[in-house]
Amino acid sequence: MTTTAMTSERSAAPQAGGEVRNCDVLVIGGGPAGATAATLLAERGHRVTMLEKARHPRFHIGESLLPANLPLFEKLGVADEIRSIGIEKHGAEFVSPHHDNQQTFRFAEAWNKALPYAYQVRRSEFDQVLFLNAARKGVDAIQGCRVRDVEYHDEGATVSAEHEDGRSETWRARFVIDASGRDTFMANRLRAKQRNPKHNSSALYAHFDGAKRHCGTAEGNITIYWFDHGWFWFIPLVDGATSVGAVTWPYYMKQRKGRSKEQFLLDTIALCPPLAERLKDATITSPVEATGNFSYTTDHTYGKGYILLGDAFAFIDPVFSSGVMLAMQGAFYGAEAVDVCLREPQRTAQAMKRFDKQMRHGPREFSWFIYRMTNPTMRDLFMGPRNYFRMREALLSLLAGDIYGKTPIWFSLATFKAVYYLSSLKHWRRSLVAWRARKRNIQPVDDSEMAAGA
């Protein structure tokens, strides 16, 4: 019996009425964060149940990975499988309407030369690889099962879930991991989720066939295009498709005014001539999706008997393709912390404090740059990077996701930030105008306004 059959048959098997199942860890969500944490804990001998509301393969955005993902694939034992479904991504290209040049950051030129590339992947295939790997490693991986409630008690938690055929099932778990992604199950339940006060964006995206690609090793590179209302991503996939999305300030979505999502995306692309040129012979091959109020955060990373991983904790902005890496790296830290809590309860406070620090490190380091990506001073520095004090190499290491190890990039990044502030001060009038514009642009809009006219 294949692993795929095992997981699907498990989902459909009838359960005795009122039966309560037991496990050490119950993971809510079977995406990259959930599947990674589940796998690691099962390998450490814990009984792990993972509940995924959908069925793999399912569509998901976020196809661009970082070089820092590759060592994690090796540790999980899925490196060959990921290689087989991905196209190599050797760098990131930035295109600005205010600069004549195009700037490419090649990962091989980063501080650590051991991480020269990453992959672009279809998330439907990528997530399925990680989910099935968890099942192979002993996780009770259940699809088509949505968690409805969690009640905590002294021994752990009681988790109630509903299968897609309407059956209810209950688990008793010693620990719960919320890896529910943008569903933010625990954060919503505890009313701990809030819009990010420092950033706000919306997204509109689809897959295209027939987009113009670069040649050679640059074929798989991601391209970021700035335009007046935000920025675009252009992500080539191995099967010839290209993922294209616009991340815009929330006010821009109000301009749909009855247009379909597809027409609005095409009209938005037309506002960026360099991107429009690459897509002039391309056709949309997937439904156009839209997401409002893209950025949010939660006021904590853990509580008694649970932790939050990946997008279940926070999401900033996808401009640096950091989402999957942060989710998986956080899962490694989370699995370590949960293992300590289960085996050595007396060390729980210490383990959770360490986990909280690790979880906040990545979003904090990326967010400083993300909040300033549309600032003209930051665009100037990105489009004409200098390597004084190895600033360019350090910036490349950040873009590669190399922020958790021993690569000594922090002095150089601090120097880069100092240069940014000095340049902003030098052009203070321009900086003041940009600051005021951003303050207006991040104001939220009603989600229903974005959905109008669909």
C-alpha positions in Angstrom: 0.0 0.0 0.0 1.4 3.4 -1.0 1.7 6.3 1.5 -0.8 8.2 -0.5 -3.3 5.4 -0.1 -2.5 5.2 3.6 -3.3 8.8 4.2 -6.5 8.9 2.1 -7.9 5.7 3.5 -7.2 6.9 7.0 -9.3 10.0 6.3 -12.2 7.9 5.1 -12.2 5.1 7.7 -15.3 5.1 9.9 -14.6 5.6 13.6 -16.5 4.2 16.5 -19.0 6.7 18.0 -17.5 8.7 20.9 -14.1 7.2 20.6 -11.3 9.5 21.8 -7.8 9.0 20.3 -4.6 9.8 22.1 -1.3 11.2 20.9 1.6 13.1 22.3 1.4 16.0 19.8 -1.4 17.1 17.6 -0.4 19.4 14.7 -3.1 21.7 13.1 -2.2 22.1 9.4 -0.3 20.0 7.0 1.7 22.7 5.1 5.5 23.2 5.3 5.5 24.2 9.0 3.2 21.5 10.2 4.7 18.7 8.1 8.2 19.6 9.1 7.5 19.8 12.9 5.4 16.6 12.7 8.2 14.7 10.9 10.9 15.8 13.4 8.9 14.9 16.4 7.9 11.5 15.0 11.6 10.8 14.4 12.2 11.6 18.1 9.8 8.9 19.0 6.7 10.9 19.8 3.2 9.9 18.7 2.1 12.6 16.3 -1.2 13.3 14.6 -1.4 15.9 11.9 -4.7 17.2 10.7 -5.0 19.0 7.3 -8.3 20.6 6.4 -7.7 20.1 2.6 -6.4 17.3 0.5 -3.0 17.3 -1.2 -2.2 18.4 -3.8 -3.9 21.7 -3.3 -3.2 25.1 -4.7 -1.1 27.5 -2.6 0.9 30.6 -3.3 4.5 31.1 -2.3 6.4 29.2 -4.9 9.8 30.8 -4.4 12.2 29.2 -2.0 15.5 30.4 -0.5 18.9 28.8 -0.4 18.6 28.4 3.3 15.8 25.9 2.7 18.2 23.4 1.1 20.0 22.2 4.3 16.5 21.7 5.9 15.5 19.5 3.0 18.6 17.4 3.6 17.8 17.0 7.3 14.2 15.9 6.4 15.4 13.5 3.8 13.5 15.1 0.9 16.3 16.9 -1.0 16.1 14.6 -4.1 12.3 14.8 -4.2 12.3 18.7 -4.1 15.1 18.8 -6.7 12.9 16.7 -9.0 9.9 19.1 -8.9 11.8 22.5 -8.9 13.7 24.8 -11.3 16.9 26.2 -10.0 16.8 29.8 -8.8 20.3 31.3 -8.8 19.3 34.8 -7.9 16.8 37.6 -7.6 16.4 40.4 -10.2 15.0 43.8 -9.3 13.5 46.2 -11.9 12.6 49.8 -11.0 10.8 52.3 -13.1 13.1 55.0 -11.7 16.3 53.4 -12.8 17.7 52.6 -16.2 19.5 49.4 -15.1 18.2 46.0 -13.9 20.0 44.7 -10.8 20.5 40.9 -10.2 21.6 39.5 -6.8 23.3 36.1 -7.3 23.3 33.9 -4.3 26.7 32.5 -5.2 28.1 36.0 -4.5 26.8 36.0 -0.9 29.0 35.9 2.1 28.6 32.1 2.4 29.4 30.6 -1.0 28.0 27.2 0.0 24.4 28.3 -0.7 24.5 29.2 -4.4 20.9 28.5 -5.4 17.4 27.6 -4.4 14.3 26.3 -6.2 11.0 27.6 -7.6 8.3 25.0 -7.0 4.6 24.5 -7.4 3.4 24.6 -3.9 0.8 21.9 -4.5 3.6 19.5 -5.3 6.0 20.8 -2.7 3.6 20.7 0.2 2.5 17.2 -0.8 6.1 16.0 -0.7 6.5 17.2 2.8 3.1 15.8 3.9 3.8 12.3 2.5 7.3 12.4 4.0 5.7 13.0 7.4 3.4 10.0 6.9 6.4 7.8 5.9 8.2 8.8 9.1 5.3 7.6 11.3 3.0 10.6 11.6 -0.7 9.8 11.6 -1.3 12.2 8.7 -5.0 12.9 8.1 -6.4 14.9 5.2 -9.8 16.4 4.8 -10.2 17.0 8.5 -10.7 20.5 10.0 -10.1 21.3 13.6 -13.1 22.9 15.2 -12.2 23.4 18.8 -9.3 22.9 21.4 -9.9 22.7 25.1 -6.9 22.8 27.4 -6.6 21.0 30.7 -3.9 20.0 33.1 -2.9 16.9 31.1 -2.8 18.7 27.8 -5.6 19.4 25.3 -8.7 17.9 23.8 -9.0 18.6 20.1 -12.3 18.3 18.3 -12.3 18.0 14.5 -14.7 17.4 11.6 -14.0 15.2 8.6 -15.2 16.4 5.2 -17.9 13.7 5.2 -19.4 15.3 8.4 -18.0 12.9 11.0 -16.6 14.3 14.2 -13.5 12.9 15.9 -11.7 13.8 19.1 -8.1 13.5 20.2 -6.4 14.0 23.5 -2.9 15.4 23.1 -0.2 16.4 25.5 0.8 19.3 23.2 -0.7 21.2 20.3 1.2 22.9 17.4 -0.8 25.5 15.4 0.5 25.4 11.9 -2.8 26.4 10.4 -1.3 29.1 8.1 -3.4 32.2 7.3 -6.3 30.5 9.1 -4.5 31.4 12.3 -6.6 29.0 14.3 -5.3 29.8 17.8 -4.7 33.5 17.2 -8.3 33.9 16.1 -9.7 31.8 18.9 -7.7 33.9 21.5 -8.4 37.2 19.6 -4.6 37.7 19.6 -4.3 38.4 15.8 -4.0 42.0 14.6 -3.1 43.9 11.5 0.5 44.7 11.4 0.6 48.4 12.4 3.9 48.9 10.5 2.9 47.3 7.2 -0.2 46.4 5.2 -0.6 45.1 1.7 -3.0 43.1 -0.6 -2.2 40.6 -3.3 -3.7 39.6 -6.7 -2.1 36.6 -8.5 -2.4 33.8 -11.1 -0.4 31.4 -13.2 0.5 32.2 -16.8 1.7 30.1 -19.8 3.9 31.5 -22.5 5.7 34.2 -20.4 9.1 35.3 -21.7 12.0 33.8 -19.7 15.6 34.6 -19.3 18.2 32.3 -20.8 20.7 29.9 -19.1 21.1 29.8 -15.4 19.0 33.0 -15.1 15.9 31.1 -16.4 14.6 30.3 -12.9 15.4 33.6 -11.3 12.6 35.5 -9.6 12.1 39.0 -10.8 10.7 41.8 -8.6 9.1 44.8 -10.5 8.4 48.0 -8.6 5.5 50.1 -9.9 3.5 53.0 -8.6 1.1 51.0 -6.4 3.5 48.4 -5.0 5.4 45.6 -6.7 5.1 42.4 -8.8 6.6 39.0 -8.6 7.5 36.9 -11.7 8.4 33.3 -10.7 9.2 30.7 -13.4 8.1 27.1 -12.7 9.7 23.9 -14.0 6.7 22.9 -16.2 6.7 26.1 -18.2 4.1 28.0 -16.1 4.9 31.3 -14.5 3.5 32.6 -11.3 2.7 36.4 -11.5 1.3 38.4 -8.7 0.8 42.1 -7.7 1.4 43.1 -4.1 -0.2 46.5 -3.6 -1.2 49.0 -1.0 -4.7 48.2 0.2 -6.2 51.4 -1.3 -5.4 50.2 -4.8 -7.8 47.2 -4.6 -10.7 49.7 -4.2 -10.1 50.7 -7.9 -11.5 47.5 -9.2 -15.0 49.1 -9.5 -16.8 46.0 -10.8 -14.0 44.6 -13.0 -13.4 40.9 -12.7 -10.3 39.8 -10.8 -8.8 38.6 -14.1 -9.3 41.9 -15.9 -8.1 43.8 -12.9 -4.9 41.8 -12.8 -4.3 42.3 -16.5 -5.0 46.1 -16.2 -2.6 46.2 -13.2 0.1 44.4 -15.2 -0.3 47.0 -18.0 0.9 49.7 -15.5 4.3 48.0 -15.5 5.6 48.0 -19.1 8.7 45.8 -18.5 6.5 43.1 -17.0 3.8 43.6 -19.6 6.4 43.0 -22.3 7.4 39.6 -20.8 3.7 38.6 -20.7 2.5 40.0 -24.0 2.2 36.5 -25.5 1.1 34.8 -22.3 -2.3 33.5 -21.2 -3.7 33.1 -17.7 -4.1 29.4 -16.9 -5.4 29.4 -13.3 -8.2 31.2 -11.5 -7.1 34.7 -10.4 -6.9 34.9 -6.6 -7.0 38.0 -4.4 -6.1 38.4 -0.8 -6.8 41.5 1.3 -5.0 42.8 4.4 -2.0 40.6 3.6 0.1 41.5 6.7 -0.7 40.6 10.3 1.0 39.5 13.5 0.1 37.7 16.7 1.1 39.0 20.2 2.6 35.8 21.3 4.4 32.7 19.9 3.4 30.1 22.5 1.0 29.4 25.5 0.5 26.7 28.0 0.5 23.5 25.9 0.8 25.0 22.5 3.1 26.9 20.0 2.4 28.9 16.9 4.4 28.2 13.7 4.8 30.0 10.3 1.9 32.0 9.1 -0.1 31.0 12.1 2.1 33.4 14.0 2.7 36.2 11.6 3.0 37.2 7.9 4.7 40.3 6.7 5.1 40.5 2.9 6.5 38.1 0.3 8.9 40.4 -1.4 12.0 38.4 -0.2 10.3 35.0 -0.6 11.0 34.3 3.1 7.7 32.7 4.1 8.5 29.0 3.5 12.0 29.3 5.0 10.7 31.0 8.1 8.0 28.4 8.5 10.3 25.4 8.2 13.1 26.9 10.2 10.6 27.8 12.9 9.3 24.2 12.8 12.8 22.9 13.5 13.0 25.2 16.6 9.5 24.4 17.6 10.1 20.6 17.4 13.1 21.0 19.6 11.1 23.0 22.1 8.2 20.7 22.2 10.5 17.7 22.6 12.0 19.3 25.7 8.6 20.1 27.1 7.4 16.5 26.7 10.6 14.8 28.0 11.7 17.3 30.6 8.7 19.3 31.8 10.9 21.2 34.4 12.7 22.9 31.5 9.5 24.1 29.8 9.9 27.8 30.7 13.5 27.9 29.4 12.6 26.0 26.2 9.6 28.3 25.4 11.7 31.5 26.1 14.3 30.2 23.7 11.7 29.3 21.1 10.1 32.7 21.3 13.4 34.4 20.7 14.2 32.2 17.7 10.7 32.7 16.2 10.9 36.4 16.3 14.4 36.7 14.9 13.6 36.0 11.3 10.6 38.3 10.9 12.4 41.0 12.7 15.5 40.9 10.5 13.5 40.7 7.2 10.8 43.3 8.3 13.3 46.2 8.5 14.0 45.9 4.8 10.4 45.0 3.8 9.0 48.1 5.5 11.3 50.3 3.4 11.3 48.5 0.1 9.1 51.1 -1.6 11.2 54.0 -0.2 13.2 55.8 -2.9 16.4 55.7 -0.8 16.1 51.9 -0.5 15.4 51.5 -4.2 18.6 53.5 -4.9 20.7 51.2 -2.6 19.2 48.1 -4.1 19.7 49.2 -7.7 23.3 50.4 -7.1 24.6 48.2 -4.3 28.2 48.9 -3.1 30.3 46.3 -1.2 31.9 48.6 1.3 32.5 46.7 4.6 31.0 43.7 2.6 27.6 45.2 2.7 26.5 43.7 -0.6 27.6 40.2 0.5 25.7 40.6 3.7 22.6 41.8 1.9 22.8 38.8 -0.4 23.1 36.5 2.6 19.9 38.0 4.0 18.2 37.5 0.7 19.4 33.9 0.8 17.9 33.4 4.2 21.3 32.9 5.8 20.4 34.6 9.1 20.3 31.8 11.6 23.8 30.3 11.4 27.3 31.7 12.2 27.7 33.8 9.0 29.1 37.1 10.4 26.8 39.5 8.5 25.5 41.6 11.3 28.1 44.4 11.4 27.8 44.8 7.6 24.0 44.9 7.7 24.2 47.5 10.5 26.5 49.5 8.2 24.0 49.2 5.4 21.3 50.5 7.7 23.5 53.5 8.7 24.1 54.3 5.0 20.3 54.1 4.4 19.6 56.6 7.2 22.4 59.0 6.1 21.2 58.9 2.5 17.6 59.5 3.7 18.8 62.5 5.7 20.8 63.8 2.7 17.6 63.8 0.6 15.3 64.7 3.5 12.6 66.4 1.4 12.2 63.3 -0.7 12.3 61.1 2.4 9.6 63.1 4.1 7.3 62.9 1.1 7.9 59.1 0.9 7.2 58.7 4.7 4.0 60.6 4.5 2.9 58.6 1.4 3.6 55.3 3.1 1.7 56.3 6.2 -1.3 56.9 4.0 -0.8 53.8 2.0 -0.7 51.3 4.8 -4.1 52.3 6.1 -6.4 49.2 6.0 -9.6 48.9 3.9 -12.6 46.7 4.3 -11.9 43.2 3.0 -15.4 43.3 1.4 -14.4 46.2 -0.8 -11.6 44.2 -2.4 -14.0 41.3 -3.0 -16.6 43.5 -4.7 -17.2 42.8 -8.3 -15.6 39.3 -8.3 
